[in-house]
Amino acid sequence: MRIHCTRFVRVVLFTLTRSLLFINTKRELLLTTNIGSQATNKYPSSSHYTRDWDKVVSDIKKEEKDEKPEGNEAMTHLLQQIYGDGSDEVRKAMNKSFTESGGTVLSTNWKEVGKEKVDMKPPDGMEFKEYEY
């Protein structure tokens, strides 16, 4: 019985010391990598060519910002900009006019839209029909 107990203690001590050594070496490794990464922000790679990915991301964002949308995309972008930059009254007016008219009217004037229900105004040459189930 005593042999098993000492063997158990040895195994526990061996495991503890091994894990402490692992933790210590890992901590030293983290400290050395953190000290080195403060100077330059390089990513590990086996390639001989180094690329600054932060610069690549900033270049892509700059290109997207400078890109001019065309057609339907330009209209969508304009409406998103009006909605995003507008006040709460503008947002309420846009939401109310669009939902009450079934998507046929979009107004930014809350004083006009807030007074009464917005009527449906289909495009010229078209008429509104109720959907029957």
TORZAGU-121767 format. One record per atom (N, C-alpha, C): residue number from 1; x, y negated, z. Coordinates in nm, 3 decimals. Layout:
BEGIN
atom resi=NUM; xx=X; yy=Y; zz=Z
...
//
This chain:
BEGIN
atom resi=1; xx=0.082; yy=0.118; zz=0.000
atom resi=1; xx=0.000; yy=0.000; zz=0.000
atom resi=1; xx=0.088; yy=-0.125; zz=0.000
atom resi=2; xx=0.192; yy=-0.121; zz=0.076
atom resi=2; xx=0.281; yy=-0.234; zz=0.085
atom resi=2; xx=0.352; yy=-0.260; zz=-0.047
atom resi=3; xx=0.383; yy=-0.159; zz=-0.120
atom resi=3; xx=0.450; yy=-0.174; zz=-0.249
atom resi=3; xx=0.359; yy=-0.249; zz=-0.347
atom resi=4; xx=0.231; yy=-0.212; zz=-0.349
atom resi=4; xx=0.137; yy=-0.278; zz=-0.439
atom resi=4; xx=0.121; yy=-0.425; zz=-0.402
atom resi=5; xx=0.123; yy=-0.453; zz=-0.273
atom resi=5; xx=0.106; yy=-0.590; zz=-0.226
atom resi=5; xx=0.225; yy=-0.676; zz=-0.269
atom resi=6; xx=0.344; yy=-0.625; zz=-0.255
atom resi=6; xx=0.461; yy=-0.703; zz=-0.295
atom resi=6; xx=0.467; yy=-0.716; zz=-0.447
atom resi=7; xx=0.427; yy=-0.613; zz=-0.517
atom resi=7; xx=0.423; yy=-0.620; zz=-0.663
atom resi=7; xx=0.322; yy=-0.726; zz=-0.706
atom resi=8; xx=0.210; yy=-0.730; zz=-0.640
atom resi=8; xx=0.107; yy=-0.830; zz=-0.669
atom resi=8; xx=0.160; yy=-0.971; zz=-0.645
atom resi=9; xx=0.230; yy=-0.988; zz=-0.532
atom resi=9; xx=0.287; yy=-1.118; zz=-0.499
atom resi=9; xx=0.390; yy=-1.159; zz=-0.604
atom resi=10; xx=0.472; yy=-1.064; zz=-0.647
atom resi=10; xx=0.571; yy=-1.094; zz=-0.751
atom resi=10; xx=0.504; yy=-1.138; zz=-0.881
atom resi=11; xx=0.400; yy=-1.066; zz=-0.917
atom resi=11; xx=0.329; yy=-1.101; zz=-1.041
atom resi=11; xx=0.268; yy=-1.240; zz=-1.030
atom resi=12; xx=0.209; yy=-1.271; zz=-0.917
atom resi=12; xx=0.149; yy=-1.402; zz=-0.897
atom resi=12; xx=0.256; yy=-1.510; zz=-0.900
atom resi=13; xx=0.367; yy=-1.486; zz=-0.829
atom resi=13; xx=0.475; yy=-1.585; zz=-0.828
atom resi=13; xx=0.534; yy=-1.605; zz=-0.968
atom resi=14; xx=0.552; yy=-1.494; zz=-1.040
atom resi=14; xx=0.606; yy=-1.503; zz=-1.175
atom resi=14; xx=0.511; yy=-1.583; zz=-1.264
atom resi=15; xx=0.382; yy=-1.554; zz=-1.253
atom resi=15; xx=0.282; yy=-1.625; zz=-1.335
atom resi=15; xx=0.278; yy=-1.773; zz=-1.300
atom resi=16; xx=0.284; yy=-1.804; zz=-1.170
atom resi=16; xx=0.281; yy=-1.945; zz=-1.128
atom resi=16; xx=0.405; yy=-2.020; zz=-1.176
atom resi=17; xx=0.521; yy=-1.960; zz=-1.158
atom resi=17; xx=0.643; yy=-2.029; zz=-1.201
atom resi=17; xx=0.646; yy=-2.045; zz=-1.353
atom resi=18; xx=0.599; yy=-1.945; zz=-1.424
atom resi=18; xx=0.596; yy=-1.952; zz=-1.570
atom resi=18; xx=0.501; yy=-2.062; zz=-1.616
atom resi=19; xx=0.383; yy=-2.069; zz=-1.553
atom resi=19; xx=0.288; yy=-2.173; zz=-1.592
atom resi=19; xx=0.339; yy=-2.311; zz=-1.553
atom resi=20; xx=0.406; yy=-2.324; zz=-1.438
atom resi=20; xx=0.463; yy=-2.453; zz=-1.398
atom resi=20; xx=0.573; yy=-2.495; zz=-1.495
atom resi=21; xx=0.656; yy=-2.400; zz=-1.537
atom resi=21; xx=0.759; yy=-2.432; zz=-1.636
atom resi=21; xx=0.695; yy=-2.478; zz=-1.766
atom resi=22; xx=0.591; yy=-2.411; zz=-1.807
atom resi=22; xx=0.521; yy=-2.447; zz=-1.930
atom resi=22; xx=0.461; yy=-2.588; zz=-1.919
atom resi=23; xx=0.398; yy=-2.615; zz=-1.805
atom resi=23; xx=0.338; yy=-2.747; zz=-1.785
atom resi=23; xx=0.446; yy=-2.854; zz=-1.782
atom resi=24; xx=0.559; yy=-2.826; zz=-1.715
atom resi=24; xx=0.667; yy=-2.922; zz=-1.706
atom resi=24; xx=0.726; yy=-2.951; zz=-1.845
atom resi=25; xx=0.751; yy=-2.847; zz=-1.923
atom resi=25; xx=0.808; yy=-2.869; zz=-2.056
atom resi=25; xx=0.707; yy=-2.940; zz=-2.146
atom resi=26; xx=0.579; yy=-2.908; zz=-2.130
atom resi=26; xx=0.477; yy=-2.975; zz=-2.210
atom resi=26; xx=0.470; yy=-3.123; zz=-2.172
atom resi=27; xx=0.479; yy=-3.155; zz=-2.044
atom resi=27; xx=0.475; yy=-3.293; zz=-1.998
atom resi=27; xx=0.596; yy=-3.369; zz=-2.054
atom resi=28; xx=0.715; yy=-3.307; zz=-2.049
atom resi=28; xx=0.833; yy=-3.373; zz=-2.104
atom resi=28; xx=0.819; yy=-3.394; zz=-2.254
atom resi=29; xx=0.763; yy=-3.296; zz=-2.322
atom resi=29; xx=0.741; yy=-3.307; zz=-2.466
atom resi=29; xx=0.645; yy=-3.422; zz=-2.495
atom resi=30; xx=0.536; yy=-3.432; zz=-2.419
atom resi=30; xx=0.440; yy=-3.541; zz=-2.438
atom resi=30; xx=0.504; yy=-3.676; zz=-2.410
atom resi=31; xx=0.586; yy=-3.684; zz=-2.305
atom resi=31; xx=0.651; yy=-3.810; zz=-2.274
atom resi=31; xx=0.746; yy=-3.853; zz=-2.385
atom resi=32; xx=0.823; yy=-3.759; zz=-2.439
atom resi=32; xx=0.916; yy=-3.796; zz=-2.545
atom resi=32; xx=0.840; yy=-3.832; zz=-2.673
atom resi=33; xx=0.732; yy=-3.765; zz=-2.705
atom resi=33; xx=0.658; yy=-3.800; zz=-2.825
atom resi=33; xx=0.585; yy=-3.932; zz=-2.808
atom resi=34; xx=0.535; yy=-3.962; zz=-2.689
atom resi=34; xx=0.468; yy=-4.090; zz=-2.667
atom resi=34; xx=0.566; yy=-4.206; zz=-2.675
atom resi=35; xx=0.686; yy=-4.187; zz=-2.623
atom resi=35; xx=0.786; yy=-4.293; zz=-2.630
atom resi=35; xx=0.824; yy=-4.318; zz=-2.775
atom resi=36; xx=0.841; yy=-4.214; zz=-2.852
atom resi=36; xx=0.877; yy=-4.229; zz=-2.992
atom resi=36; xx=0.764; yy=-4.285; zz=-3.076
atom resi=37; xx=0.638; yy=-4.255; zz=-3.042
atom resi=37; xx=0.526; yy=-4.299; zz=-3.124
atom resi=37; xx=0.491; yy=-4.444; zz=-3.101
atom resi=38; xx=0.539; yy=-4.503; zz=-2.992
atom resi=38; xx=0.510; yy=-4.644; zz=-2.968
atom resi=38; xx=0.584; yy=-4.732; zz=-3.068
atom resi=39; xx=0.703; yy=-4.691; zz=-3.108
atom resi=39; xx=0.781; yy=-4.772; zz=-3.200
atom resi=39; xx=0.722; yy=-4.766; zz=-3.340
atom resi=40; xx=0.695; yy=-4.647; zz=-3.391
atom resi=40; xx=0.637; yy=-4.631; zz=-3.524
atom resi=40; xx=0.523; yy=-4.532; zz=-3.517
atom resi=41; xx=0.423; yy=-4.557; zz=-3.595
atom resi=41; xx=0.305; yy=-4.470; zz=-3.596
atom resi=41; xx=0.314; yy=-4.376; zz=-3.715
atom resi=42; xx=0.399; yy=-4.274; zz=-3.704
atom resi=42; xx=0.417; yy=-4.178; zz=-3.813
atom resi=42; xx=0.346; yy=-4.049; zz=-3.778
atom resi=43; xx=0.293; yy=-3.986; zz=-3.880
atom resi=43; xx=0.223; yy=-3.860; zz=-3.863
atom resi=43; xx=0.317; yy=-3.746; zz=-3.901
atom resi=44; xx=0.306; yy=-3.632; zz=-3.833
atom resi=44; xx=0.397; yy=-3.522; zz=-3.863
atom resi=44; xx=0.370; yy=-3.466; zz=-4.003
atom resi=45; xx=0.476; yy=-3.443; zz=-4.076
atom resi=45; xx=0.462; yy=-3.390; zz=-4.211
atom resi=45; xx=0.591; yy=-3.322; zz=-4.252
atom resi=46; xx=0.579; yy=-3.225; zz=-4.341
atom resi=46; xx=0.698; yy=-3.160; zz=-4.394
atom resi=46; xx=0.742; yy=-3.225; zz=-4.525
atom resi=47; xx=0.669; yy=-3.324; zz=-4.570
atom resi=47; xx=0.701; yy=-3.393; zz=-4.694
atom resi=47; xx=0.816; yy=-3.491; zz=-4.672
atom resi=48; xx=0.894; yy=-3.511; zz=-4.777
atom resi=48; xx=1.003; yy=-3.606; zz=-4.769
atom resi=48; xx=0.952; yy=-3.748; zz=-4.790
atom resi=49; xx=0.837; yy=-3.762; zz=-4.854
atom resi=49; xx=0.778; yy=-3.892; zz=-4.880
atom resi=49; xx=0.685; yy=-3.927; zz=-4.765
atom resi=50; xx=0.709; yy=-4.040; zz=-4.702
atom resi=50; xx=0.623; yy=-4.082; zz=-4.592
atom resi=50; xx=0.522; yy=-4.183; zz=-4.643
atom resi=51; xx=0.400; yy=-4.173; zz=-4.592
atom resi=51; xx=0.292; yy=-4.261; zz=-4.635
atom resi=51; xx=0.228; yy=-4.322; zz=-4.510
atom resi=52; xx=0.207; yy=-4.450; zz=-4.514
atom resi=52; xx=0.142; yy=-4.519; zz=-4.404
atom resi=52; xx=-0.010; yy=-4.511; zz=-4.426
atom resi=53; xx=-0.075; yy=-4.418; zz=-4.358
atom resi=53; xx=-0.217; yy=-4.393; zz=-4.380
atom resi=53; xx=-0.303; yy=-4.508; zz=-4.331
atom resi=54; xx=-0.258; yy=-4.579; zz=-4.231
atom resi=54; xx=-0.333; yy=-4.696; zz=-4.185
atom resi=54; xx=-0.339; yy=-4.802; zz=-4.295
atom resi=55; xx=-0.230; yy=-4.818; zz=-4.367
atom resi=55; xx=-0.227; yy=-4.914; zz=-4.478
atom resi=55; xx=-0.318; yy=-4.867; zz=-4.591
atom resi=56; xx=-0.320; yy=-4.738; zz=-4.618
atom resi=56; xx=-0.406; yy=-4.683; zz=-4.723
atom resi=56; xx=-0.553; yy=-4.710; zz=-4.688
atom resi=57; xx=-0.590; yy=-4.686; zz=-4.563
atom resi=57; xx=-0.729; yy=-4.709; zz=-4.520
atom resi=57; xx=-0.765; yy=-4.856; zz=-4.532
atom resi=58; xx=-0.674; yy=-4.945; zz=-4.490
atom resi=58; xx=-0.703; yy=-5.088; zz=-4.498
atom resi=58; xx=-0.714; yy=-5.133; zz=-4.643
atom resi=59; xx=-0.632; yy=-5.076; zz=-4.733
atom resi=59; xx=-0.642; yy=-5.109; zz=-4.876
atom resi=59; xx=-0.775; yy=-5.065; zz=-4.934
atom resi=60; xx=-0.822; yy=-4.947; zz=-4.897
atom resi=60; xx=-0.950; yy=-4.896; zz=-4.948
atom resi=60; xx=-1.065; yy=-4.984; zz=-4.898
atom resi=61; xx=-1.061; yy=-5.022; zz=-4.770
atom resi=61; xx=-1.166; yy=-5.109; zz=-4.717
atom resi=61; xx=-1.165; yy=-5.244; zz=-4.786
atom resi=62; xx=-1.047; yy=-5.297; zz=-4.816
atom resi=62; xx=-1.036; yy=-5.425; zz=-4.886
atom resi=62; xx=-1.094; yy=-5.414; zz=-5.027
atom resi=63; xx=-1.064; yy=-5.305; zz=-5.098
atom resi=63; xx=-1.119; yy=-5.285; zz=-5.232
atom resi=63; xx=-1.271; yy=-5.273; zz=-5.229
atom resi=64; xx=-1.326; yy=-5.201; zz=-5.130
atom resi=64; xx=-1.471; yy=-5.188; zz=-5.119
atom resi=64; xx=-1.536; yy=-5.323; zz=-5.091
atom resi=65; xx=-1.469; yy=-5.406; zz=-5.010
atom resi=65; xx=-1.523; yy=-5.537; zz=-4.978
atom resi=65; xx=-1.522; yy=-5.628; zz=-5.100
atom resi=66; xx=-1.415; yy=-5.623; zz=-5.180
atom resi=66; xx=-1.401; yy=-5.709; zz=-5.297
atom resi=66; xx=-1.482; yy=-5.661; zz=-5.418
atom resi=67; xx=-1.526; yy=-5.536; zz=-5.415
atom resi=67; xx=-1.599; yy=-5.479; zz=-5.527
atom resi=67; xx=-1.736; yy=-5.545; zz=-5.539
atom resi=68; xx=-1.771; yy=-5.588; zz=-5.660
atom resi=68; xx=-1.899; yy=-5.652; zz=-5.685
atom resi=68; xx=-2.000; yy=-5.549; zz=-5.737
atom resi=69; xx=-2.109; yy=-5.527; zz=-5.662
atom resi=69; xx=-2.211; yy=-5.432; zz=-5.708
atom resi=69; xx=-2.289; yy=-5.488; zz=-5.826
atom resi=70; xx=-2.346; yy=-5.398; zz=-5.907
atom resi=70; xx=-2.422; yy=-5.439; zz=-6.025
atom resi=70; xx=-2.558; yy=-5.371; zz=-6.024
atom resi=71; xx=-2.655; yy=-5.437; zz=-6.087
atom resi=71; xx=-2.787; yy=-5.379; zz=-6.106
atom resi=71; xx=-2.863; yy=-5.357; zz=-5.977
atom resi=72; xx=-2.920; yy=-5.239; zz=-5.965
atom resi=72; xx=-3.002; yy=-5.203; zz=-5.849
atom resi=72; xx=-2.920; yy=-5.205; zz=-5.721
atom resi=73; xx=-2.794; yy=-5.168; zz=-5.731
atom resi=73; xx=-2.706; yy=-5.167; zz=-5.614
atom resi=73; xx=-2.685; yy=-5.310; zz=-5.562
atom resi=74; xx=-2.677; yy=-5.407; zz=-5.654
atom resi=74; xx=-2.661; yy=-5.546; zz=-5.614
atom resi=74; xx=-2.784; yy=-5.596; zz=-5.539
atom resi=75; xx=-2.903; yy=-5.558; zz=-5.586
atom resi=75; xx=-3.027; yy=-5.599; zz=-5.518
atom resi=75; xx=-3.035; yy=-5.536; zz=-5.379
atom resi=76; xx=-3.002; yy=-5.409; zz=-5.369
atom resi=76; xx=-3.002; yy=-5.341; zz=-5.240
atom resi=76; xx=-2.904; yy=-5.407; zz=-5.145
atom resi=77; xx=-2.786; yy=-5.438; zz=-5.194
atom resi=77; xx=-2.684; yy=-5.504; zz=-5.111
atom resi=77; xx=-2.734; yy=-5.640; zz=-5.063
atom resi=78; xx=-2.798; yy=-5.717; zz=-5.152
atom resi=78; xx=-2.850; yy=-5.848; zz=-5.115
atom resi=78; xx=-2.957; yy=-5.837; zz=-5.007
atom resi=79; xx=-3.050; yy=-5.741; zz=-5.022
atom resi=79; xx=-3.156; yy=-5.724; zz=-4.923
atom resi=79; xx=-3.100; yy=-5.678; zz=-4.789
atom resi=80; xx=-2.999; yy=-5.591; zz=-4.792
atom resi=80; xx=-2.935; yy=-5.547; zz=-4.668
atom resi=80; xx=-2.865; yy=-5.664; zz=-4.599
atom resi=81; xx=-2.805; yy=-5.751; zz=-4.678
atom resi=81; xx=-2.737; yy=-5.868; zz=-4.621
atom resi=81; xx=-2.839; yy=-5.964; zz=-4.560
atom resi=82; xx=-2.952; yy=-5.986; zz=-4.628
atom resi=82; xx=-3.055; yy=-6.074; zz=-4.574
atom resi=82; xx=-3.110; yy=-6.017; zz=-4.444
atom resi=83; xx=-3.140; yy=-5.887; zz=-4.443
atom resi=83; xx=-3.194; yy=-5.823; zz=-4.324
atom resi=83; xx=-3.093; yy=-5.823; zz=-4.210
atom resi=84; xx=-2.968; yy=-5.793; zz=-4.240
atom resi=84; xx=-2.864; yy=-5.785; zz=-4.137
atom resi=84; xx=-2.828; yy=-5.919; zz=-4.077
atom resi=85; xx=-2.823; yy=-6.024; zz=-4.161
atom resi=85; xx=-2.783; yy=-6.156; zz=-4.114
atom resi=85; xx=-2.901; yy=-6.239; zz=-4.065
atom resi=86; xx=-3.022; yy=-6.193; zz=-4.090
atom resi=86; xx=-3.141; yy=-6.270; zz=-4.055
atom resi=86; xx=-3.174; yy=-6.266; zz=-3.907
atom resi=87; xx=-3.262; yy=-6.357; zz=-3.868
atom resi=87; xx=-3.307; yy=-6.362; zz=-3.729
atom resi=87; xx=-3.410; yy=-6.252; zz=-3.704
atom resi=88; xx=-3.456; yy=-6.244; zz=-3.580
atom resi=88; xx=-3.559; yy=-6.145; zz=-3.546
atom resi=88; xx=-3.689; yy=-6.171; zz=-3.621
atom resi=89; xx=-3.722; yy=-6.298; zz=-3.644
atom resi=89; xx=-3.844; yy=-6.331; zz=-3.718
atom resi=89; xx=-3.835; yy=-6.285; zz=-3.863
atom resi=90; xx=-3.718; yy=-6.300; zz=-3.923
atom resi=90; xx=-3.700; yy=-6.255; zz=-4.061
atom resi=90; xx=-3.715; yy=-6.104; zz=-4.069
atom resi=91; xx=-3.656; yy=-6.032; zz=-3.975
atom resi=91; xx=-3.667; yy=-5.885; zz=-3.974
atom resi=91; xx=-3.811; yy=-5.841; zz=-3.953
atom resi=92; xx=-3.882; yy=-5.906; zz=-3.859
atom resi=92; xx=-4.022; yy=-5.871; zz=-3.835
atom resi=92; xx=-4.105; yy=-5.897; zz=-3.960
atom resi=93; xx=-4.081; yy=-6.010; zz=-4.026
atom resi=93; xx=-4.157; yy=-6.044; zz=-4.147
atom resi=93; xx=-4.132; yy=-5.943; zz=-4.258
atom resi=94; xx=-4.006; yy=-5.904; zz=-4.275
atom resi=94; xx=-3.973; yy=-5.807; zz=-4.380
atom resi=94; xx=-4.038; yy=-5.672; zz=-4.351
atom resi=95; xx=-4.028; yy=-5.626; zz=-4.227
atom resi=95; xx=-4.088; yy=-5.497; zz=-4.191
atom resi=95; xx=-4.239; yy=-5.499; zz=-4.207
atom resi=96; xx=-4.305; yy=-5.603; zz=-4.155
atom resi=96; xx=-4.451; yy=-5.610; zz=-4.160
atom resi=96; xx=-4.501; yy=-5.620; zz=-4.304
atom resi=97; xx=-4.442; yy=-5.710; zz=-4.383
atom resi=97; xx=-4.489; yy=-5.727; zz=-4.520
atom resi=97; xx=-4.468; yy=-5.601; zz=-4.604
atom resi=98; xx=-4.358; yy=-5.534; zz=-4.584
atom resi=98; xx=-4.330; yy=-5.414; zz=-4.663
atom resi=98; xx=-4.423; yy=-5.299; zz=-4.625
atom resi=99; xx=-4.446; yy=-5.277; zz=-4.495
atom resi=99; xx=-4.529; yy=-5.164; zz=-4.454
atom resi=99; xx=-4.676; yy=-5.188; zz=-4.481
atom resi=100; xx=-4.725; yy=-5.309; zz=-4.457
atom resi=100; xx=-4.868; yy=-5.335; zz=-4.478
atom resi=100; xx=-4.905; yy=-5.340; zz=-4.626
atom resi=101; xx=-4.813; yy=-5.377; zz=-4.710
atom resi=101; xx=-4.845; yy=-5.385; zz=-4.853
atom resi=101; xx=-4.814; yy=-5.256; zz=-4.928
atom resi=102; xx=-4.769; yy=-5.157; zz=-4.858
atom resi=102; xx=-4.736; yy=-5.030; zz=-4.925
atom resi=102; xx=-4.612; yy=-5.040; zz=-5.010
atom resi=103; xx=-4.522; yy=-5.131; zz=-4.974
atom resi=103; xx=-4.397; yy=-5.143; zz=-5.048
atom resi=103; xx=-4.405; yy=-5.233; zz=-5.168
atom resi=104; xx=-4.515; yy=-5.311; zz=-5.184
atom resi=104; xx=-4.528; yy=-5.398; zz=-5.300
atom resi=104; xx=-4.490; yy=-5.543; zz=-5.271
atom resi=105; xx=-4.481; yy=-5.582; zz=-5.144
atom resi=105; xx=-4.447; yy=-5.719; zz=-5.106
atom resi=105; xx=-4.336; yy=-5.716; zz=-5.003
atom resi=106; xx=-4.241; yy=-5.809; zz=-5.020
atom resi=106; xx=-4.134; yy=-5.823; zz=-4.922
atom resi=106; xx=-4.114; yy=-5.972; zz=-4.897
atom resi=107; xx=-4.150; yy=-6.017; zz=-4.777
atom resi=107; xx=-4.143; yy=-6.158; zz=-4.744
atom resi=107; xx=-4.052; yy=-6.178; zz=-4.623
atom resi=108; xx=-3.987; yy=-6.295; zz=-4.618
atom resi=108; xx=-3.903; yy=-6.329; zz=-4.503
atom resi=108; xx=-3.964; yy=-6.440; zz=-4.420
atom resi=109; xx=-4.084; yy=-6.487; zz=-4.455
atom resi=109; xx=-4.148; yy=-6.597; zz=-4.385
atom resi=109; xx=-4.245; yy=-6.543; zz=-4.281
atom resi=110; xx=-4.205; yy=-6.546; zz=-4.153
atom resi=110; xx=-4.287; yy=-6.489; zz=-4.047
atom resi=110; xx=-4.411; yy=-6.573; zz=-4.021
atom resi=111; xx=-4.404; yy=-6.705; zz=-4.041
atom resi=111; xx=-4.520; yy=-6.790; zz=-4.018
atom resi=111; xx=-4.635; yy=-6.753; zz=-4.111
atom resi=112; xx=-4.602; yy=-6.717; zz=-4.232
atom resi=112; xx=-4.703; yy=-6.678; zz=-4.331
atom resi=112; xx=-4.750; yy=-6.535; zz=-4.308
atom resi=113; xx=-4.657; yy=-6.444; zz=-4.282
atom resi=113; xx=-4.688; yy=-6.301; zz=-4.268
atom resi=113; xx=-4.754; yy=-6.272; zz=-4.134
atom resi=114; xx=-4.717; yy=-6.345; zz=-4.029
atom resi=114; xx=-4.767; yy=-6.318; zz=-3.896
atom resi=114; xx=-4.913; yy=-6.355; zz=-3.876
atom resi=115; xx=-4.968; yy=-6.439; zz=-3.962
atom resi=115; xx=-5.106; yy=-6.484; zz=-3.945
atom resi=115; xx=-5.208; yy=-6.376; zz=-3.976
atom resi=116; xx=-5.190; yy=-6.306; zz=-4.085
atom resi=116; xx=-5.291; yy=-6.209; zz=-4.128
atom resi=116; xx=-5.226; yy=-6.088; zz=-4.195
atom resi=117; xx=-5.309; yy=-5.991; zz=-4.229
atom resi=117; xx=-5.261; yy=-5.869; zz=-4.294
atom resi=117; xx=-5.213; yy=-5.902; zz=-4.435
atom resi=118; xx=-5.106; yy=-5.838; zz=-4.475
atom resi=118; xx=-5.049; yy=-5.860; zz=-4.608
atom resi=118; xx=-5.120; yy=-5.769; zz=-4.707
atom resi=119; xx=-5.173; yy=-5.829; zz=-4.815
atom resi=119; xx=-5.244; yy=-5.752; zz=-4.918
atom resi=119; xx=-5.146; yy=-5.687; zz=-5.014
atom resi=120; xx=-5.193; yy=-5.578; zz=-5.074
atom resi=120; xx=-5.112; yy=-5.510; zz=-5.175
atom resi=120; xx=-5.116; yy=-5.589; zz=-5.304
atom resi=121; xx=-4.999; yy=-5.606; zz=-5.364
atom resi=121; xx=-4.988; yy=-5.677; zz=-5.491
atom resi=121; xx=-4.904; yy=-5.591; zz=-5.584
atom resi=122; xx=-4.969; yy=-5.500; zz=-5.659
atom resi=122; xx=-4.891; yy=-5.416; zz=-5.750
atom resi=122; xx=-4.832; yy=-5.499; zz=-5.864
atom resi=123; xx=-4.728; yy=-5.449; zz=-5.929
atom resi=123; xx=-4.666; yy=-5.522; zz=-6.041
atom resi=123; xx=-4.768; yy=-5.547; zz=-6.153
atom resi=124; xx=-4.736; yy=-5.645; zz=-6.239
atom resi=124; xx=-4.825; yy=-5.679; zz=-6.352
atom resi=124; xx=-4.847; yy=-5.556; zz=-6.440
atom resi=125; xx=-4.973; yy=-5.538; zz=-6.481
atom resi=125; xx=-5.007; yy=-5.427; zz=-6.569
atom resi=125; xx=-5.032; yy=-5.297; zz=-6.495
atom resi=126; xx=-5.026; yy=-5.297; zz=-6.364
atom resi=126; xx=-5.050; yy=-5.176; zz=-6.286
atom resi=126; xx=-5.161; yy=-5.203; zz=-6.187
atom resi=127; xx=-5.225; yy=-5.097; zz=-6.142
atom resi=127; xx=-5.329; yy=-5.111; zz=-6.042
atom resi=127; xx=-5.307; yy=-5.012; zz=-5.930
atom resi=128; xx=-5.356; yy=-5.047; zz=-5.812
atom resi=128; xx=-5.339; yy=-4.962; zz=-5.695
atom resi=128; xx=-5.455; yy=-4.864; zz=-5.686
atom resi=129; xx=-5.424; yy=-4.738; zz=-5.663
atom resi=129; xx=-5.525; yy=-4.635; zz=-5.644
atom resi=129; xx=-5.497; yy=-4.565; zz=-5.512
atom resi=130; xx=-5.604; yy=-4.539; zz=-5.438
atom resi=130; xx=-5.592; yy=-4.464; zz=-5.312
atom resi=130; xx=-5.557; yy=-4.320; zz=-5.346
atom resi=131; xx=-5.471; yy=-4.263; zz=-5.266
atom resi=131; xx=-5.434; yy=-4.123; zz=-5.283
atom resi=131; xx=-5.540; yy=-4.036; zz=-5.218
atom resi=132; xx=-5.592; yy=-3.942; zz=-5.294
atom resi=132; xx=-5.696; yy=-3.852; zz=-5.243
atom resi=132; xx=-5.633; yy=-3.717; zz=-5.212
atom resi=133; xx=-5.668; yy=-3.662; zz=-5.098
atom resi=133; xx=-5.611; yy=-3.534; zz=-5.054
atom resi=133; xx=-5.678; yy=-3.420; zz=-5.121
//
